[in-house]
Amino acid sequence: METAQRFVGRTAIVTGAGSGLGRAVAARIAAEGGAVACLDLAADAVQETARAVGGGARAYPADVSDPASVKAAVEGAARELGRPSVVVTCAGVGKFAHAAEMSFEDWSRIIAVNLTGTFLVVQAALPHLLDGGGSITTIASNAGLQGVPYGAAYCASKGGVVQLTRSLAAEFLARGVRANCVAPGGIKTPLQRAFELPPGGDPEHLRRLMTPLGRSKPEEVAALVAFIASDEGRYMSGAIVPFDGGLTI
């Protein structure tokens, strides 16, 4: 079966593109004809993604928690690849920790990357999206929809992404910019390895995060993102779409 070509003539900005879901999304959009600006703090990894994806993909090393870094990357992509009309914010970090013991540094880093980073990328891209229309797809988590033991910072950051997305959808619906959010459960990506039980943590507390369907593949989530971001998803805005094997039934 031939791959759909839903992004021909379009430029997409994909954060967290150095690995995992971000890399899968970049590959999917490029395979469908899009020019992809691959953003990630890991310079070598994001360069490898751009090489592997091929086509119109280019790497832009960037720290999504740094406004100047984000703006430079987005403006560089607009200048070199054309007006961005698709934004997908996959960059994320996380870890489990006892809430009573979590360091301020860990809390701040998770909020800075997952929530503030999402906002900064969207903010930098909005002038381009508003100049002709576009689509924003944020990546939250089922942890933004339900409580997760040992996940205070991660839940807070992803819950913030959910509400940020709703606010963006409400503000820009009449101006030709759609905003939607995908909330995955477990994905087979390097990020999952960061979620180890903290010392003394009870594994029984994590049973609520398990589903008979196991973990999803990055490519499966990327396929959903591509639908939402394409014209086939034109009637979606403000949607929060769980993709978690039934955890939030």
Phi, psi and omega per residue, in radians:
M1 nan 2.307 -3.125
E2 -1.247 2.534 3.092
T3 -1.290 2.359 3.075
A4 -1.039 2.683 -3.134
Q5 -2.092 1.104 -3.014
R6 -1.468 -0.142 -3.061
F7 -2.100 0.313 3.094
V8 -1.065 2.299 3.137
G9 1.390 0.167 -3.110
R10 -2.094 2.625 3.068
T11 -1.929 2.299 3.129
A12 -2.058 2.463 2.995
I13 -1.833 2.146 -3.128
V14 -2.185 2.072 3.116
T15 -1.639 2.819 -3.073
G16 1.169 0.457 -2.997
A17 -1.376 -0.038 -3.109
G18 -1.255 -0.340 -3.111
S19 -2.882 3.065 2.966
G20 0.982 -2.366 -3.079
L21 -1.106 -0.712 3.136
G22 -1.030 -0.736 3.107
R23 -1.132 -0.727 3.138
A24 -1.122 -0.698 3.110
V25 -1.155 -0.774 3.108
A26 -1.027 -0.758 -3.141
A27 -1.127 -0.706 -3.109
R28 -1.158 -0.802 -3.123
I29 -1.157 -0.700 3.102
A30 -1.118 -0.704 3.125
A31 -1.112 -0.425 3.109
E32 -1.682 0.310 2.970
G33 1.677 0.033 -3.100
G34 -1.452 2.664 2.948
A35 -1.544 2.216 -2.976
V36 -2.066 2.159 2.976
A37 -1.581 1.935 -3.072
C38 -1.640 1.992 -3.117
L39 -1.908 2.384 3.068
D40 -2.932 2.621 3.090
L41 -1.224 -0.535 -3.135
A42 -1.403 1.704 -2.997
A43 -1.063 -0.802 -3.115
D44 -1.118 -0.745 -3.108
A45 -1.131 -0.728 -3.102
V46 -1.275 -0.546 3.022
Q47 -1.110 -0.695 3.113
E48 -1.132 -0.689 3.085
T49 -1.050 -0.818 -3.123
A50 -1.067 -0.695 3.105
R51 -1.156 -0.752 -3.102
A52 -1.195 -0.680 -3.126
V53 -1.224 -0.721 3.108
G54 1.218 -2.739 3.136
G55 1.043 -2.254 -3.116
G56 -1.678 0.371 -3.098
A57 -1.403 2.441 3.047
R58 -2.393 2.581 -3.109
A59 -1.637 2.430 3.078
Y60 -2.367 1.636 3.078
P61 -1.027 2.244 -3.076
A62 -2.756 2.563 3.029
D63 -1.758 1.924 -3.035
V64 -1.168 -0.281 3.116
S65 -1.506 -0.004 -3.107
D66 -1.970 1.937 -3.073
P67 -0.958 -0.734 -3.106
A68 -1.154 -0.715 3.126
S69 -1.116 -0.750 3.132
V70 -1.109 -0.836 -3.102
K71 -1.074 -0.718 3.127
A72 -1.086 -0.740 -3.123
A73 -1.179 -0.778 -3.120
V74 -1.151 -0.755 3.132
E75 -1.182 -0.632 3.064
G76 -1.102 -0.733 3.112
A77 -1.123 -0.741 3.134
A78 -1.097 -0.688 -3.120
R79 -1.225 -0.693 -3.007
E80 -1.648 -0.478 -3.080
L81 -1.988 -0.253 -3.099
G82 1.882 2.950 -3.058
R83 -0.967 2.122 3.071
P84 -1.186 2.301 3.064
S85 -2.145 -0.073 3.119
V86 -2.313 2.301 3.066
V87 -2.252 2.268 3.067
V88 -2.278 2.081 -3.024
T89 -1.798 1.622 -3.099
C90 -1.730 -0.220 -3.075
A91 -1.056 2.314 -3.139
G92 -2.856 2.680 3.054
V93 -2.384 2.862 3.108
G94 -3.083 2.904 3.040
K95 -2.912 2.747 3.007
F96 -1.551 2.528 3.087
A97 -2.808 2.644 2.984
H98 -1.170 2.236 -3.098
A99 -1.000 -0.618 -3.110
A100 -1.258 -0.256 -3.052
E101 -2.091 -0.099 -3.065
M102 -1.105 2.356 -3.134
S103 -1.277 2.644 3.079
F104 -1.065 -0.608 -3.141
E105 -1.111 -0.760 3.124
D106 -1.156 -0.794 3.093
W107 -0.981 -0.858 -3.064
S108 -1.116 -0.693 -3.114
R109 -1.160 -0.735 -3.124
I110 -1.148 -0.767 3.107
I111 -1.140 -0.698 -3.085
A112 -1.119 -0.747 -3.102
V113 -1.379 -0.899 -2.974
N114 -1.285 -0.745 -3.065
L115 -1.745 -1.014 3.141
T116 -1.090 -0.692 3.126
G117 -1.068 -0.710 3.079
T118 -1.063 -0.804 3.133
F119 -1.072 -0.783 -3.071
L120 -1.115 -0.696 3.131
V121 -1.156 -0.804 3.112
V122 -1.081 -0.775 -3.136
Q123 -1.042 -0.751 -3.137
A124 -1.176 -0.557 -3.087
A125 -1.497 -0.368 -3.018
L126 -0.985 -0.726 3.110
P127 -0.984 -0.597 3.113
H128 -1.320 -0.735 3.138
L129 -1.113 -0.663 -3.126
L130 -1.274 -0.266 3.122
D131 -1.615 1.024 3.124
G132 2.239 -0.049 3.083
G133 1.672 2.821 3.133
G134 3.061 -3.065 -3.067
S135 -2.376 2.363 3.046
I136 -1.997 2.218 3.022
T137 -2.161 1.969 3.111
T138 -1.627 2.694 3.073
I139 -1.951 1.971 3.051
A140 -1.755 -2.205 -3.112
S141 -3.055 2.778 2.979
N142 -1.094 -0.314 3.050
A143 -1.213 -0.224 3.022
G144 -1.554 -0.072 -3.100
L145 -2.055 -0.246 -3.133
Q146 -2.557 2.790 3.111
G147 -1.306 2.452 3.124
V148 -2.193 2.125 3.111
P149 -1.013 2.469 3.111
Y150 1.174 0.232 -3.054
G151 -2.112 0.630 -3.053
A152 -0.955 -0.895 -3.091
A153 -1.198 -0.740 -3.111
Y154 -1.142 -0.802 3.100
C155 -1.052 -0.769 3.138
A156 -1.067 -0.751 -3.112
S157 -1.167 -0.744 -3.088
K158 -1.343 -0.577 2.993
G159 -1.098 -0.634 3.063
G160 -1.117 -0.682 3.102
V161 -1.091 -0.700 3.107
V162 -1.023 -0.866 -3.097
Q163 -1.266 -0.592 3.034
L164 -1.027 -0.764 -3.120
T165 -1.106 -0.753 3.114
R166 -1.081 -0.706 3.133
S167 -1.121 -0.773 3.114
L168 -1.069 -0.742 3.139
A169 -1.069 -0.740 -3.127
A170 -1.178 -0.673 -3.070
E171 -1.277 -0.606 -2.960
F172 -1.991 0.121 -3.116
L173 -0.968 -0.759 -3.082
A174 -1.423 -0.019 -3.092
R175 -1.963 0.264 3.004
G176 1.485 0.240 3.122
V177 -2.088 2.099 3.099
R178 -1.647 2.579 3.068
A179 -2.374 2.171 3.136
N180 -2.374 2.851 -3.072
C181 -2.318 2.320 3.005
V182 -1.802 2.307 -3.095
A183 -2.063 1.508 -3.107
P184 -1.316 2.793 2.887
G185 -1.578 -2.447 3.127
G186 -1.185 2.340 3.085
I187 -2.164 2.528 3.115
K188 -1.351 1.385 -3.128
T189 -2.367 2.889 3.106
P190 -1.029 -0.511 -3.122
L191 -1.054 -0.587 -3.103
Q192 -1.049 -0.529 -3.115
R193 -1.206 -0.301 3.131
A194 -1.298 -0.296 -3.067
F195 -1.640 1.311 3.037
E196 -1.748 2.577 3.115
L197 -0.997 2.404 3.054
P198 -1.242 2.841 3.121
P199 -0.923 2.225 -3.134
G200 1.414 0.034 3.141
G201 -1.198 2.561 -3.097
D202 -1.695 1.991 -3.120
P203 -1.075 -0.408 3.116
E204 -1.094 -0.471 3.136
H205 -1.170 -0.337 -3.076
L206 -1.670 0.018 3.134
R207 -1.063 -0.526 -3.140
R208 -1.160 -0.237 -3.139
L209 -1.666 0.078 -3.071
M210 -1.805 2.482 -3.140
T211 -2.314 2.585 3.087
P212 -1.033 -0.337 -3.138
L213 -1.454 -0.066 3.127
G214 1.214 -2.670 3.134
R215 -1.653 2.649 3.093
S216 -1.432 2.896 3.031
K217 -1.652 2.523 3.105
P218 -0.943 -0.632 -3.107
E219 -1.150 -0.535 3.110
E220 -1.199 -0.756 3.105
V221 -1.164 -0.683 3.135
A222 -1.080 -0.616 3.115
A223 -1.131 -0.702 3.084
L224 -1.141 -0.775 3.125
V225 -1.028 -0.755 -3.119
A226 -1.098 -0.693 3.085
F227 -1.080 -0.863 -3.090
I228 -1.067 -0.720 -3.068
A229 -1.338 -0.323 -3.092
S230 -1.493 3.073 3.107
D231 -1.152 -0.363 3.090
E232 -1.141 -0.391 3.088
G233 -1.715 0.366 -2.975
R234 -1.032 -0.443 -3.077
Y235 -1.592 0.086 3.126
M236 -1.763 2.195 2.942
S237 -2.741 2.339 -3.069
G238 1.428 0.137 -3.125
A239 -1.405 2.425 3.008
I240 -1.974 1.945 -2.962
V241 -1.895 1.836 3.060
P242 -1.192 2.483 3.089
F243 -2.456 1.223 -2.864
D244 -2.371 0.419 3.089
G245 1.142 0.432 3.094
G246 1.539 0.199 -3.095
L247 -1.149 -0.530 -3.095
T248 -1.832 0.506 3.064
I249 -1.042 nan nan
